[in-house]
Amino acid sequence: MQHLNLDDLGQYSDVVLSRSGAAVTVRFVELHDADALQAYFRGLSVRSRYNRLMGAASELPAGQLDKFIHVGEADSFSVVATISRDVSETIVGEARYAFDEATSRFELGLSVADSMQGQGIGAALLSNLECRAAALGADQLFGDTLRSNEAMLALARKAGFTFAPTLGDWKQVRFVKQIDAAPTANPCAVWRLAAQSLQPILA
């Protein structure tokens, strides 16, 4: 596993492009993002929030919010997708993932703001997560979503995931993808840093 320097989260930031060509920054959540992240969840439609949290809630529960903003605890990480508007930064998407080094499995979940859906942000974010997974040494990505979450199912299908039942919950479906090769195009920051660490030191 490529261990992360949690004292310098900024070095793991990436810029991806929406379908319109707009720059979207994908970066780790930091402690000061708590209010903005909660505002993002409150701004989701009832349906989008239900799909992401797999239950009815008007906001991200306090315990989950605390976990979101503490990157690296229990090998779990959160990233936000942001765009710059004038001098301010707006969260337009988020993802949370966990890496189990013992099984080399990478579990993920994500959402995109309703007003930004259909612009390729979800696909770019999912591709970025796949690159981060490869850099950490994962062999497999997976996530669970509601069977009624057509947007997430379509996104996963287009990205090459396969589907299987989620054990113990008929309302959910699991999407799974094997990582067979290292990323070669537009590698994420985590992958670039991992590759640099493997380069021989020149005398």
Contacts in CASP RR format, 6 or more apart in sequence:
PFRMAT RR
TARGET T0000
AUTHOR 0000-0000-0000
METHOD contacts of the structure
MODEL  1
MQHLNLDDLGQYSDVVLSRSGAAVTVRFVELHDADALQAYFRGLSVRSRY
NRLMGAASELPAGQLDKFIHVGEADSFSVVATISRDVSETIVGEARYAFD
EATSRFELGLSVADSMQGQGIGAALLSNLECRAAALGADQLFGDTLRSNE
AMLALARKAGFTFAPTLGDWKQVRFVKQIDAAPTANPCAVWRLAAQSLQP
ILA
1 99 0 8 1.000
1 101 0 8 1.000
1 136 0 8 1.000
1 137 0 8 1.000
2 135 0 8 1.000
2 136 0 8 1.000
2 137 0 8 1.000
2 190 0 8 1.000
2 193 0 8 1.000
2 194 0 8 1.000
2 197 0 8 1.000
4 12 0 8 1.000
4 72 0 8 1.000
4 190 0 8 1.000
5 11 0 8 1.000
6 71 0 8 1.000
6 72 0 8 1.000
9 27 0 8 1.000
9 28 0 8 1.000
9 30 0 8 1.000
9 71 0 8 1.000
10 27 0 8 1.000
10 28 0 8 1.000
11 189 0 8 1.000
11 193 0 8 1.000
12 27 0 8 1.000
12 28 0 8 1.000
12 188 0 8 1.000
12 189 0 8 1.000
12 190 0 8 1.000
12 193 0 8 1.000
13 25 0 8 1.000
13 26 0 8 1.000
13 27 0 8 1.000
13 28 0 8 1.000
13 189 0 8 1.000
14 25 0 8 1.000
14 26 0 8 1.000
14 27 0 8 1.000
14 128 0 8 1.000
14 188 0 8 1.000
14 189 0 8 1.000
15 23 0 8 1.000
15 24 0 8 1.000
15 25 0 8 1.000
15 26 0 8 1.000
16 23 0 8 1.000
16 24 0 8 1.000
16 26 0 8 1.000
16 81 0 8 1.000
16 121 0 8 1.000
16 124 0 8 1.000
16 125 0 8 1.000
16 127 0 8 1.000
16 128 0 8 1.000
17 23 0 8 1.000
17 24 0 8 1.000
17 124 0 8 1.000
18 24 0 8 1.000
18 116 0 8 1.000
18 119 0 8 1.000
18 120 0 8 1.000
18 121 0 8 1.000
18 124 0 8 1.000
19 118 0 8 1.000
19 119 0 8 1.000
19 120 0 8 1.000
20 119 0 8 1.000
22 83 0 8 1.000
22 119 0 8 1.000
23 83 0 8 1.000
23 84 0 8 1.000
24 81 0 8 1.000
24 82 0 8 1.000
24 83 0 8 1.000
24 92 0 8 1.000
24 121 0 8 1.000
24 124 0 8 1.000
25 81 0 8 1.000
25 82 0 8 1.000
25 83 0 8 1.000
25 84 0 8 1.000
25 89 0 8 1.000
26 79 0 8 1.000
26 80 0 8 1.000
26 81 0 8 1.000
26 124 0 8 1.000
26 125 0 8 1.000
26 128 0 8 1.000
26 188 0 8 1.000
27 79 0 8 1.000
27 80 0 8 1.000
27 82 0 8 1.000
28 71 0 8 1.000
28 77 0 8 1.000
28 78 0 8 1.000
28 79 0 8 1.000
29 37 0 8 1.000
29 68 0 8 1.000
29 69 0 8 1.000
29 71 0 8 1.000
29 78 0 8 1.000
29 79 0 8 1.000
29 80 0 8 1.000
29 94 0 8 1.000
30 69 0 8 1.000
30 71 0 8 1.000
31 69 0 8 1.000
31 70 0 8 1.000
33 69 0 8 1.000
33 80 0 8 1.000
33 91 0 8 1.000
34 65 0 8 1.000
34 69 0 8 1.000
36 89 0 8 1.000
36 91 0 8 1.000
37 60 0 8 1.000
37 65 0 8 1.000
37 68 0 8 1.000
37 69 0 8 1.000
37 80 0 8 1.000
37 91 0 8 1.000
37 94 0 8 1.000
38 59 0 8 1.000
38 60 0 8 1.000
38 65 0 8 1.000
39 91 0 8 1.000
40 80 0 8 1.000
40 91 0 8 1.000
40 93 0 8 1.000
40 94 0 8 1.000
40 113 0 8 1.000
41 49 0 8 1.000
41 52 0 8 1.000
41 59 0 8 1.000
41 60 0 8 1.000
42 58 0 8 1.000
42 59 0 8 1.000
43 49 0 8 1.000
43 113 0 8 1.000
43 114 0 8 1.000
44 52 0 8 1.000
44 111 0 8 1.000
44 113 0 8 1.000
44 114 0 8 1.000
45 114 0 8 1.000
46 56 0 8 1.000
48 111 0 8 1.000
48 114 0 8 1.000
49 57 0 8 1.000
49 58 0 8 1.000
50 56 0 8 1.000
50 57 0 8 1.000
50 146 0 8 1.000
51 111 0 8 1.000
51 145 0 8 1.000
51 146 0 8 1.000
51 148 0 8 1.000
51 149 0 8 1.000
51 151 0 8 1.000
51 152 0 8 1.000
52 109 0 8 1.000
52 110 0 8 1.000
52 111 0 8 1.000
53 60 0 8 1.000
53 61 0 8 1.000
53 64 0 8 1.000
54 144 0 8 1.000
54 145 0 8 1.000
54 146 0 8 1.000
54 172 0 8 1.000
60 68 0 8 1.000
67 73 0 8 1.000
67 76 0 8 1.000
67 78 0 8 1.000
68 78 0 8 1.000
68 94 0 8 1.000
68 96 0 8 1.000
69 78 0 8 1.000
71 77 0 8 1.000
71 78 0 8 1.000
74 98 0 8 1.000
75 98 0 8 1.000
75 99 0 8 1.000
75 100 0 8 1.000
75 101 0 8 1.000
76 96 0 8 1.000
76 97 0 8 1.000
76 98 0 8 1.000
77 96 0 8 1.000
77 97 0 8 1.000
77 98 0 8 1.000
77 99 0 8 1.000
78 94 0 8 1.000
78 95 0 8 1.000
78 96 0 8 1.000
78 97 0 8 1.000
79 94 0 8 1.000
79 95 0 8 1.000
79 96 0 8 1.000
79 97 0 8 1.000
79 125 0 8 1.000
79 128 0 8 1.000
79 129 0 8 1.000
80 91 0 8 1.000
80 93 0 8 1.000
80 94 0 8 1.000
81 91 0 8 1.000
81 92 0 8 1.000
81 93 0 8 1.000
81 94 0 8 1.000
81 95 0 8 1.000
81 112 0 8 1.000
81 121 0 8 1.000
81 122 0 8 1.000
81 124 0 8 1.000
81 125 0 8 1.000
82 89 0 8 1.000
82 90 0 8 1.000
82 91 0 8 1.000
82 92 0 8 1.000
82 93 0 8 1.000
83 89 0 8 1.000
83 90 0 8 1.000
83 92 0 8 1.000
84 90 0 8 1.000
91 113 0 8 1.000
92 112 0 8 1.000
92 113 0 8 1.000
92 115 0 8 1.000
92 116 0 8 1.000
92 121 0 8 1.000
93 110 0 8 1.000
93 111 0 8 1.000
93 112 0 8 1.000
93 113 0 8 1.000
93 116 0 8 1.000
93 121 0 8 1.000
93 122 0 8 1.000
93 125 0 8 1.000
94 110 0 8 1.000
94 111 0 8 1.000
95 108 0 8 1.000
95 109 0 8 1.000
95 110 0 8 1.000
95 111 0 8 1.000
95 125 0 8 1.000
95 129 0 8 1.000
96 108 0 8 1.000
96 109 0 8 1.000
96 110 0 8 1.000
97 106 0 8 1.000
97 107 0 8 1.000
97 108 0 8 1.000
97 109 0 8 1.000
97 129 0 8 1.000
97 132 0 8 1.000
97 133 0 8 1.000
98 106 0 8 1.000
98 107 0 8 1.000
99 105 0 8 1.000
99 106 0 8 1.000
99 107 0 8 1.000
99 133 0 8 1.000
99 136 0 8 1.000
99 137 0 8 1.000
99 138 0 8 1.000
100 106 0 8 1.000
100 107 0 8 1.000
104 137 0 8 1.000
104 138 0 8 1.000
104 139 0 8 1.000
104 140 0 8 1.000
105 138 0 8 1.000
105 139 0 8 1.000
105 140 0 8 1.000
105 141 0 8 1.000
105 142 0 8 1.000
106 129 0 8 1.000
106 133 0 8 1.000
106 136 0 8 1.000
106 138 0 8 1.000
106 140 0 8 1.000
106 141 0 8 1.000
106 142 0 8 1.000
106 179 0 8 1.000
107 141 0 8 1.000
107 142 0 8 1.000
107 143 0 8 1.000
108 126 0 8 1.000
108 129 0 8 1.000
108 133 0 8 1.000
108 141 0 8 1.000
108 142 0 8 1.000
108 143 0 8 1.000
109 143 0 8 1.000
109 145 0 8 1.000
110 122 0 8 1.000
110 125 0 8 1.000
110 126 0 8 1.000
110 129 0 8 1.000
110 152 0 8 1.000
112 118 0 8 1.000
112 121 0 8 1.000
112 122 0 8 1.000
112 125 0 8 1.000
117 151 0 8 1.000
122 155 0 8 1.000
123 155 0 8 1.000
123 158 0 8 1.000
123 159 0 8 1.000
126 155 0 8 1.000
126 156 0 8 1.000
126 159 0 8 1.000
127 159 0 8 1.000
128 188 0 8 1.000
129 141 0 8 1.000
130 141 0 8 1.000
130 159 0 8 1.000
130 177 0 8 1.000
130 179 0 8 1.000
130 183 0 8 1.000
131 183 0 8 1.000
131 186 0 8 1.000
131 187 0 8 1.000
131 188 0 8 1.000
131 190 0 8 1.000
131 191 0 8 1.000
132 188 0 8 1.000
132 190 0 8 1.000
132 191 0 8 1.000
133 141 0 8 1.000
133 179 0 8 1.000
134 179 0 8 1.000
134 182 0 8 1.000
134 183 0 8 1.000
134 191 0 8 1.000
135 183 0 8 1.000
135 188 0 8 1.000
135 190 0 8 1.000
135 191 0 8 1.000
135 193 0 8 1.000
135 194 0 8 1.000
136 190 0 8 1.000
137 179 0 8 1.000
138 179 0 8 1.000
139 178 0 8 1.000
139 179 0 8 1.000
140 176 0 8 1.000
140 177 0 8 1.000
140 178 0 8 1.000
140 179 0 8 1.000
141 161 0 8 1.000
141 176 0 8 1.000
141 177 0 8 1.000
141 179 0 8 1.000
142 174 0 8 1.000
142 175 0 8 1.000
142 176 0 8 1.000
142 177 0 8 1.000
143 174 0 8 1.000
143 175 0 8 1.000
143 176 0 8 1.000
144 166 0 8 1.000
144 169 0 8 1.000
144 172 0 8 1.000
144 173 0 8 1.000
144 174 0 8 1.000
144 175 0 8 1.000
145 152 0 8 1.000
145 153 0 8 1.000
145 156 0 8 1.000
145 172 0 8 1.000
145 173 0 8 1.000
145 175 0 8 1.000
146 171 0 8 1.000
146 172 0 8 1.000
146 173 0 8 1.000
147 153 0 8 1.000
147 171 0 8 1.000
147 172 0 8 1.000
147 173 0 8 1.000
148 171 0 8 1.000
152 175 0 8 1.000
153 163 0 8 1.000
153 173 0 8 1.000
153 175 0 8 1.000
156 163 0 8 1.000
156 175 0 8 1.000
156 177 0 8 1.000
157 163 0 8 1.000
157 175 0 8 1.000
159 177 0 8 1.000
160 177 0 8 1.000
161 175 0 8 1.000
161 176 0 8 1.000
161 177 0 8 1.000
162 175 0 8 1.000
162 176 0 8 1.000
162 177 0 8 1.000
163 173 0 8 1.000
163 174 0 8 1.000
163 175 0 8 1.000
163 176 0 8 1.000
164 173 0 8 1.000
164 174 0 8 1.000
164 176 0 8 1.000
165 173 0 8 1.000
165 174 0 8 1.000
166 172 0 8 1.000
166 173 0 8 1.000
166 174 0 8 1.000
182 191 0 8 1.000
183 191 0 8 1.000
187 195 0 8 1.000
END
